[in-house]
Amino acid sequence: MKTLNISISELEFNKFGLSKEKLSFKEFIELVSQEFSRQTLNKCMELSDKHGLSKMTIDEISKEVKAVRRNAKGRN
Protein backbone atom coordinates (compact mmCIF):
# COMPACT_ATOMS: atom_id res chain seq x y z
CA MET A 1 0.00 0.00 0.00
CA LYS A 2 1.25 3.49 -0.85
CA THR A 3 0.87 6.56 1.34
CA LEU A 4 0.08 9.98 -0.06
CA ASN A 5 0.52 13.09 2.08
CA ILE A 6 -1.57 16.17 1.33
CA SER A 7 -1.20 19.42 3.22
CA ILE A 8 -4.19 21.67 3.81
CA SER A 9 -4.68 24.78 5.89
CA GLU A 10 -6.39 24.77 9.26
CA LEU A 11 -9.25 26.69 7.62
CA GLU A 12 -9.73 23.99 4.97
CA PHE A 13 -9.45 21.26 7.61
CA ASN A 14 -12.29 22.87 9.55
CA LYS A 15 -14.30 23.73 6.41
CA PHE A 16 -14.43 20.07 5.41
CA GLY A 17 -15.39 19.08 8.94
CA LEU A 18 -12.41 16.78 9.28
CA SER A 19 -11.99 15.15 12.65
CA LYS A 20 -8.95 13.01 11.92
CA GLU A 21 -5.71 13.58 10.11
CA LYS A 22 -5.58 10.22 8.32
CA LEU A 23 -8.17 9.31 5.71
CA SER A 24 -8.53 6.41 3.35
CA PHE A 25 -8.44 7.28 -0.32
CA LYS A 26 -12.14 6.43 -0.52
CA GLU A 27 -12.90 8.91 2.28
CA PHE A 28 -10.79 11.58 0.58
CA ILE A 29 -12.56 11.09 -2.77
CA GLU A 30 -15.93 11.27 -1.03
CA LEU A 31 -15.00 14.58 0.63
CA VAL A 32 -13.78 16.07 -2.65
CA SER A 33 -16.86 14.82 -4.50
CA GLN A 34 -19.17 16.34 -1.90
CA GLU A 35 -17.37 19.68 -2.18
CA PHE A 36 -17.60 19.66 -5.99
CA SER A 37 -21.28 18.77 -5.74
CA ARG A 38 -21.88 21.62 -3.29
CA GLN A 39 -20.07 24.10 -5.54
CA THR A 40 -22.00 22.91 -8.60
CA LEU A 41 -25.33 23.18 -6.78
CA ASN A 42 -24.49 26.71 -5.64
CA LYS A 43 -23.58 27.68 -9.22
CA CYS A 44 -26.86 26.21 -10.50
CA MET A 45 -28.80 28.17 -7.91
CA GLU A 46 -26.98 31.39 -8.87
CA LEU A 47 -27.75 30.83 -12.56
CA SER A 48 -31.35 29.96 -11.75
CA ASP A 49 -31.76 33.22 -9.86
CA LYS A 50 -29.94 35.21 -12.55
CA HIS A 51 -32.19 33.93 -15.33
CA GLY A 52 -35.43 33.96 -13.35
CA LEU A 53 -35.81 30.19 -13.37
CA SER A 54 -36.05 29.98 -9.60
CA LYS A 55 -39.41 31.74 -9.79
CA MET A 56 -40.99 29.14 -12.10
CA THR A 57 -43.94 27.17 -10.78
CA ILE A 58 -44.12 23.38 -10.98
CA ASP A 59 -46.68 23.71 -13.81
CA GLU A 60 -44.33 25.98 -15.79
CA ILE A 61 -41.47 23.55 -15.29
CA SER A 62 -43.63 20.63 -16.42
CA LYS A 63 -44.65 22.50 -19.59
CA GLU A 64 -41.00 23.29 -20.37
CA VAL A 65 -39.97 19.65 -19.87
CA LYS A 66 -42.81 18.44 -22.13
CA ALA A 67 -41.85 20.93 -24.84
CA VAL A 68 -38.21 19.85 -24.77
CA ARG A 69 -39.19 16.18 -24.95
CA ARG A 70 -41.56 16.89 -27.82
CA ASN A 71 -38.82 18.72 -29.74
CA ALA A 72 -36.34 15.93 -29.04
CA LYS A 73 -38.72 13.33 -30.48
CA GLY A 74 -39.14 15.44 -33.62
CA ARG A 75 -35.38 15.43 -34.27
CA ASN A 76 -35.05 11.63 -34.36
HELIX and SHEET records of a PDB file:
HELIX    1   1 GLU A   10  LYS A   15  1                                   6    
HELIX    2   2 PHE A   25  LYS A   50  1                                  26    
HELIX    3   3 LEU A   53  LYS A   55  5                                   3    
HELIX    4   4 ILE A   58  ARG A   75  1                                  18    
END                                                                             
